[in-house]
């Protein structure tokens, strides 16, 4: 049944730490010497420099004078700076102005400026002017005017007459002040996503490191899995392992068991897992250096052998992922891929996963590849390129069926095709 074997299967993996009992906390997973050494090997200065250069090339292609970025993912890509990333996703009080041909001006919370001082990608460090209501309250209009005046002045000083500015997140009353000053606003997400699409050699090292940490966690989950544990207890193993190995956060709560595996996207809870239940999960793990490890696995809880129906679901999902991985190669168009891809059996089409492929970097990124029948609604074309990292998805579960299987493999696109980055059990994983 297997036609693809992970190229990294023989790579040594840190010994996992197991759950001792359902009611006891997980022992702290030791930071293995191999992981510690590999973290130290990452040339962070080169990583930052190369990413900033890629962004500036994309800005120059579009004749933008610069970019104004508030999204913490984009700030980190452009500068390498990290400060309360999850909090600032909903409280955008720090931002950066990146001149296409000029300085990088970082605006940081006054009491946290020390976190960014001395960073080689930042030329000018200033105190930010938060203008969202939580911090500005009834002074929002005043703070918005101060914020806008500073951005207008930067454009006048470093735009060389170019009034085209790429912006990612900006409340309309702030945007209007920039427009009234003669600045033309454009979506920064396009140049950012295009810059982030092709990974530098250091980014590939970071992505592989994050995946190796994820594999440790998946191995621990599989060894710890037994009847009586709750979904939340099992899910906590991924979090603990990630944090212990210098990782950062988990994007979602996608672990389900038994009948909660169909349909997909039910978040984990306090359900006790029973012997013979399918336990399916999607890691969405932001690991070391902020890079994503995004794989899905489905296991059967021990003390009861997999049923024929469970094996059939798994084999179909596995066939979809393996077949589609084989198709990927540099130069292949997204629509061409959709036309040639593995055909989902009719019984599973209504509950199929929302997309077949998506890009990976800090988080889920461009591109997404739609099923052919979805192109009229939201699909778009493009082509795969060498040094892209993408995830190949499958969910197989019939409407009204008791269970479903979720599988996903993260792959690096090389000159010779797609190479899986994970060594966590995938092929024939339901075999005893």
C-alpha positions as CSV (number, residue, x, y, z in Angstrom):
1,X,0.0,0.0,0.0
2,X,2.9,2.4,0.7
3,X,4.5,4.2,-2.2
4,X,6.3,7.0,-0.3
5,X,8.6,6.6,2.6
6,X,9.8,9.5,4.7
7,X,13.4,10.4,3.8
8,X,14.1,11.2,7.5
9,X,12.9,7.9,9.0
10,X,16.5,7.0,10.0
11,X,17.1,10.3,11.8
12,X,17.5,9.8,15.5
13,X,14.7,11.2,17.7
14,X,14.8,12.2,21.3
15,X,13.4,9.6,23.7
16,X,9.9,10.6,24.6
17,X,8.6,11.1,28.2
18,X,5.3,9.3,28.9
19,X,2.3,10.1,31.0
20,X,2.5,8.1,34.2
21,X,-1.2,8.3,35.1
22,X,-4.3,9.9,33.8
23,X,-4.6,12.0,37.0
24,X,-1.0,13.0,37.3
25,X,0.8,15.9,35.5
26,X,3.2,15.2,32.7
27,X,6.8,15.2,33.7
28,X,8.8,17.9,32.0
29,X,10.3,16.7,28.8
30,X,14.1,17.3,28.9
31,X,15.5,19.6,26.2
32,X,17.6,17.0,24.4
33,X,21.2,17.9,23.6
34,X,20.5,17.4,19.9
35,X,17.7,20.0,19.9
36,X,19.7,22.4,22.0
37,X,22.7,22.2,19.7
38,X,20.5,22.6,16.6
39,X,18.9,25.7,18.1
40,X,22.3,27.2,18.6
41,X,23.3,26.4,15.0
42,X,20.7,28.7,13.5
43,X,22.3,31.9,12.2
44,X,19.6,34.3,13.4
45,X,21.3,37.4,12.0
46,X,21.5,35.9,8.5
47,X,17.9,34.6,8.9
48,X,16.6,38.2,9.7
49,X,18.7,39.8,6.9
50,X,17.6,37.4,4.2
51,X,13.9,37.8,5.1
52,X,14.0,41.6,5.1
53,X,15.8,41.5,1.7
54,X,13.0,39.3,0.3
55,X,10.3,41.6,1.6
56,X,12.0,44.7,0.1
57,X,12.4,43.0,-3.3
58,X,8.6,42.4,-3.3
59,X,7.9,46.0,-2.3
60,X,10.1,47.3,-5.0
61,X,8.4,45.1,-7.6
62,X,5.2,46.9,-6.9
63,X,6.7,50.4,-6.6
64,X,5.7,50.8,-3.0
65,X,7.6,53.4,-1.0
66,X,7.4,51.1,2.0
67,X,5.2,49.0,4.3
68,X,3.4,49.7,7.5
69,X,3.0,46.5,9.4
70,X,1.0,45.8,12.6
71,X,0.4,42.0,12.2
72,X,2.9,40.3,14.6
73,X,3.7,37.6,12.0
74,X,4.6,40.3,9.4
75,X,6.6,42.3,12.0
76,X,8.6,39.2,12.9
77,X,9.3,38.4,9.3
78,X,10.5,41.9,8.5
79,X,12.5,42.5,11.6
80,X,12.9,39.3,13.6
81,X,11.5,41.0,16.7
82,X,9.0,39.2,18.9
83,X,6.9,40.7,21.7
84,X,3.6,39.3,23.0
85,X,2.7,37.9,19.5
86,X,-0.6,36.4,20.5
87,X,-1.7,39.4,22.5
88,X,-0.8,41.9,19.8
89,X,-2.9,39.9,17.3
90,X,-5.9,41.5,18.9
91,X,-4.2,44.5,20.5
92,X,-2.1,46.0,17.7
93,X,-0.1,48.5,19.7
94,X,3.3,47.9,18.2
95,X,4.1,48.4,14.5
96,X,7.0,48.9,12.1
97,X,7.6,51.1,9.0
98,X,9.8,49.4,6.5
99,X,11.1,51.8,3.8
100,X,11.8,50.1,0.5
101,X,14.9,52.1,0.1
102,X,15.6,53.6,3.6
103,X,15.4,52.7,7.3
104,X,13.3,50.2,9.3
105,X,11.6,52.2,12.0
106,X,10.2,50.0,14.9
107,X,7.5,51.4,17.2
108,X,7.5,49.5,20.4
109,X,5.7,49.7,23.7
110,X,7.7,52.1,25.9
111,X,8.2,49.6,28.7
112,X,9.3,46.9,26.4
113,X,11.7,48.8,24.1
114,X,14.6,46.8,25.7
115,X,13.4,43.7,23.9
116,X,14.2,45.2,20.5
117,X,17.2,47.3,21.3
118,X,20.3,46.4,19.3
119,X,18.5,44.3,16.7
120,X,20.5,44.5,13.4
121,X,17.4,44.8,11.2
122,X,16.1,47.9,13.0
123,X,17.6,51.3,12.2
124,X,15.4,53.5,14.4
125,X,13.5,52.4,17.6
126,X,10.7,54.6,18.8
127,X,7.9,54.4,21.4
128,X,4.6,53.4,19.8
129,X,1.4,55.4,20.0
130,X,-1.3,52.8,20.7
131,X,-4.6,54.1,19.2
132,X,-7.0,51.2,19.9
133,X,-9.6,51.7,22.5
134,X,-8.3,49.4,25.2
135,X,-5.3,51.7,25.7
136,X,-6.5,55.0,24.2
137,X,-10.1,54.9,25.6
138,X,-11.9,58.2,24.9
139,X,-8.6,59.7,23.6
140,X,-8.7,57.4,20.5
141,X,-9.2,60.3,18.1
142,X,-6.3,62.2,19.6
143,X,-4.0,59.2,19.6
144,X,-5.0,58.4,16.0
145,X,-4.0,61.8,14.9
146,X,-0.6,61.6,16.6
147,X,0.0,58.1,15.1
148,X,-1.0,59.3,11.6
149,X,1.2,62.4,11.7
150,X,4.2,60.3,12.5
151,X,3.6,57.9,9.6
152,X,2.9,60.8,7.2
153,X,6.2,62.4,8.2
154,X,8.1,59.1,7.6
155,X,6.6,58.8,4.1
156,X,7.6,62.4,3.3
157,X,11.1,61.8,4.5
158,X,11.8,58.4,3.0
159,X,9.4,58.0,0.2
160,X,11.3,60.1,-2.3
161,X,8.0,61.5,-3.6
162,X,6.4,58.0,-3.8
163,X,3.1,58.1,-2.0
164,X,2.3,54.3,-2.3
165,X,2.3,52.5,1.0
166,X,1.5,48.9,1.7
167,X,-0.5,48.4,4.9
168,X,-1.6,45.1,6.6
169,X,-3.9,46.1,9.4
170,X,-5.3,49.6,9.9
171,X,-8.5,50.8,11.5
172,X,-10.6,52.9,9.0
173,X,-10.3,56.1,10.9
174,X,-6.5,55.9,10.9
175,X,-6.4,54.9,7.2
176,X,-8.6,57.8,6.3
177,X,-6.1,60.2,7.8
178,X,-3.3,58.7,5.7
179,X,-5.5,58.9,2.6
180,X,-6.4,62.5,3.3
181,X,-2.7,63.3,3.4
182,X,-2.3,62.0,-0.1
183,X,-1.0,58.6,0.7
184,X,-2.3,55.7,-1.4
185,X,-2.8,52.5,0.5
186,X,-2.3,49.0,-0.8
187,X,-2.6,45.5,0.7
188,X,0.7,44.6,2.3
189,X,-0.4,40.9,2.6
190,X,0.3,40.3,-1.1
191,X,4.1,41.2,-1.0
192,X,4.4,39.7,2.4
193,X,2.9,36.4,1.4
194,X,4.9,36.3,-1.8
195,X,8.1,37.0,0.1
196,X,7.3,34.3,2.7
197,X,6.4,31.7,0.1
198,X,10.0,30.7,-0.8
199,X,12.0,29.7,2.2
200,X,15.6,30.6,2.7
201,X,18.1,27.9,3.7
202,X,17.9,29.1,7.3
203,X,14.1,29.0,7.3
204,X,14.2,25.4,6.1
205,X,16.5,24.6,9.0
206,X,14.0,26.3,11.4
207,X,11.0,24.5,9.8
208,X,12.8,21.1,10.1
209,X,13.7,21.8,13.7
210,X,10.1,22.7,14.6
211,X,9.0,19.5,12.9
212,X,11.5,17.4,14.8
213,X,10.1,18.8,18.1
214,X,6.6,18.1,16.8
215,X,7.6,14.5,16.1
216,X,8.8,14.1,19.6
217,X,5.4,15.2,20.8
218,X,3.5,12.9,18.4
219,X,5.6,10.0,19.6
220,X,4.8,10.8,23.2
221,X,1.1,11.1,22.4
222,X,1.0,7.7,20.7
223,X,2.9,6.0,23.5
224,X,0.8,7.7,26.2
225,X,-2.6,7.1,24.6
226,X,-4.9,4.7,26.6
227,X,-8.5,4.4,27.6
228,X,-9.7,6.9,30.3
229,X,-7.5,9.8,29.3
230,X,-9.5,12.9,28.2
231,X,-8.9,14.6,24.9
232,X,-7.6,17.6,26.8
233,X,-5.0,15.5,28.7
234,X,-3.7,14.0,25.5
235,X,-3.7,17.5,23.8
236,X,-1.6,18.9,26.7
237,X,1.3,16.6,25.7
238,X,1.8,18.6,22.5
239,X,1.8,21.9,24.4
240,X,4.2,20.7,27.1
241,X,6.6,19.2,24.6
242,X,6.6,22.2,22.4
243,X,7.3,24.7,25.2
244,X,10.0,22.5,26.8
245,X,11.8,22.5,23.5
246,X,11.7,26.3,23.0
247,X,8.5,26.3,21.0
248,X,5.8,29.1,21.3
249,X,2.1,28.2,20.9
250,X,-0.5,26.0,19.3
251,X,-2.8,27.7,16.7
252,X,-5.9,25.5,17.3
253,X,-7.4,22.8,19.6
254,X,-8.0,20.2,16.9
255,X,-8.0,16.8,18.7
256,X,-11.1,14.7,18.7
257,X,-12.0,11.1,19.6
258,X,-14.6,8.6,18.7
259,X,-17.8,10.0,17.2
260,X,-16.4,13.6,17.7
261,X,-14.0,12.9,14.8
262,X,-16.9,13.2,12.3
263,X,-17.4,15.9,11.1
264,X,-13.9,17.4,11.5
265,X,-13.0,20.7,13.2
266,X,-14.5,19.8,16.6
267,X,-12.2,21.2,19.3
268,X,-10.8,18.9,22.1
269,X,-12.7,18.7,25.4
270,X,-13.2,16.6,28.5
271,X,-14.5,13.5,26.7
272,X,-12.9,10.3,28.0
273,X,-11.3,8.4,25.2
274,X,-12.5,4.8,25.0
275,X,-10.6,1.7,23.8
276,X,-10.9,1.4,20.0
277,X,-11.7,5.0,19.4
278,X,-10.1,6.8,16.6
279,X,-8.1,9.7,18.0
280,X,-7.4,12.3,15.3
281,X,-5.5,15.6,15.7
282,X,-3.9,18.4,13.7
283,X,-0.8,19.8,15.4
284,X,-0.8,23.5,14.1
285,X,2.3,23.8,16.3
286,X,4.3,27.1,16.3
287,X,7.7,25.8,17.4
288,X,11.2,27.1,17.8
289,X,11.9,30.5,16.1
290,X,8.2,30.8,15.5
291,X,8.0,28.3,12.6
292,X,5.0,26.0,12.1
293,X,5.0,22.2,12.2
294,X,1.6,21.3,10.8
295,X,0.8,17.6,10.5
296,X,-2.3,15.5,11.2
297,X,-2.3,11.9,12.5
298,X,-5.1,9.5,13.4
299,X,-4.5,6.6,15.8
300,X,-6.7,4.0,17.4
301,X,-6.8,3.9,21.2
302,X,-5.2,0.7,22.5
303,X,-6.9,-2.3,24.1
304,X,-9.1,-2.9,21.1
305,X,-8.0,-3.6,17.5
306,X,-8.9,-1.3,14.7
307,X,-12.1,-2.3,13.0
308,X,-12.4,-3.0,9.3
309,X,-14.3,0.3,8.8
310,X,-11.5,2.2,10.6
311,X,-8.9,0.6,8.5
312,X,-10.8,1.4,5.3
313,X,-11.1,5.1,6.3
314,X,-7.4,5.3,7.1
315,X,-6.4,3.6,3.8
316,X,-8.5,6.0,1.8
317,X,-7.1,9.1,3.6
318,X,-3.6,7.8,3.3
319,X,-4.0,7.1,-0.4
320,X,-5.2,10.6,-1.0
321,X,-2.2,12.2,0.7
322,X,0.4,9.9,-0.8
323,X,-1.0,10.2,-4.3
324,X,-1.1,14.0,-4.1
325,X,2.4,14.2,-2.7
326,X,3.7,12.3,-5.7
327,X,2.1,14.8,-8.0
328,X,3.9,17.9,-6.6
329,X,6.9,19.2,-8.5
330,X,8.3,22.7,-9.3
331,X,6.5,24.3,-12.2
332,X,3.2,22.5,-11.8
333,X,0.3,24.8,-11.8
334,X,-2.3,24.8,-9.0
335,X,-5.2,24.2,-11.3
336,X,-3.3,21.5,-13.2
337,X,-2.7,19.8,-9.8
338,X,-6.4,20.0,-9.0
339,X,-7.3,18.5,-12.4
340,X,-4.8,15.5,-11.8
341,X,-5.2,15.0,-8.1
342,X,-6.6,12.0,-6.3
343,X,-10.4,11.8,-6.7
344,X,-12.3,11.8,-3.4
345,X,-14.9,9.0,-3.4
346,X,-18.4,10.4,-3.7
347,X,-19.5,9.3,-0.1
348,X,-16.8,11.5,1.4
349,X,-17.1,14.6,-0.8
350,X,-19.5,16.5,1.4
351,X,-17.3,16.3,4.5
352,X,-13.9,16.7,2.6
353,X,-11.3,19.0,4.0
354,X,-11.7,22.6,2.9
355,X,-8.5,22.6,0.7
356,X,-6.0,20.1,-0.6
357,X,-2.8,22.0,0.0
358,X,-1.7,25.1,1.8
359,X,1.6,26.8,2.4
360,X,3.5,26.8,5.7
361,X,6.0,29.3,7.3
362,X,5.4,31.1,10.5
363,X,1.7,29.9,10.3
364,X,-0.5,28.8,7.5
365,X,0.5,30.8,4.5
366,X,0.0,31.3,0.7
367,X,-0.9,29.4,-1.3
368,X,-4.0,27.4,-0.9
369,X,-5.0,24.9,-3.6
370,X,-8.7,24.3,-4.0
371,X,-10.6,21.3,-5.2
372,X,-11.5,21.7,-8.8
373,X,-15.2,22.0,-8.0
374,X,-14.4,24.9,-5.7
375,X,-12.5,27.0,-8.2
376,X,-15.4,29.0,-9.3
377,X,-16.1,30.1,-5.6
378,X,-12.6,30.8,-4.3
379,X,-9.8,29.0,-6.3
380,X,-6.9,30.7,-8.0
381,X,-4.0,29.6,-10.1
382,X,-0.2,29.8,-9.5
383,X,2.5,27.2,-9.5
384,X,4.7,25.3,-7.1
385,X,8.3,26.3,-6.7
386,X,11.4,24.8,-5.3
387,X,11.9,25.6,-1.6
388,X,8.3,26.1,-0.9
389,X,7.0,24.2,2.2
390,X,3.4,23.0,1.9
391,X,1.0,20.7,3.7
392,X,-1.0,18.1,1.9
393,X,-4.4,17.5,3.5
394,X,-7.1,14.8,3.8
395,X,-10.2,14.2,5.8
396,X,-12.2,11.1,5.1
397,X,-15.6,10.7,6.9
398,X,-19.0,10.0,5.5
399,X,-22.0,12.2,6.4
400,X,-23.7,10.4,9.2
401,X,-20.7,8.1,9.8
402,X,-19.5,7.4,13.3
403,X,-15.9,8.4,12.8
404,X,-13.5,10.0,10.4
405,X,-9.7,10.1,9.7
406,X,-7.7,13.2,9.4
407,X,-4.2,13.0,7.8
408,X,-1.8,15.7,6.8
409,X,1.8,15.7,5.7
410,X,4.2,18.7,5.6
411,X,6.6,18.6,2.7
412,X,9.5,20.5,1.3
413,X,9.4,21.0,-2.5
414,X,12.8,20.1,-4.0
415,X,14.0,20.0,-7.6
416,X,13.0,16.3,-7.6
417,X,9.6,16.6,-6.0
418,X,8.1,16.8,-2.5
419,X,9.9,15.4,0.5
420,X,8.1,14.7,3.8
421,X,9.5,16.6,6.7
422,X,8.0,14.5,9.5
423,X,9.0,11.0,10.6
424,X,5.9,10.5,12.8
425,X,4.0,7.3,11.9
426,X,2.0,7.8,8.7
427,X,2.2,4.9,6.4
428,X,0.2,1.9,7.7
429,X,0.0,3.7,11.1
430,X,-3.0,1.6,12.2
431,X,-1.1,-1.6,11.9
432,X,-0.3,-3.2,15.4
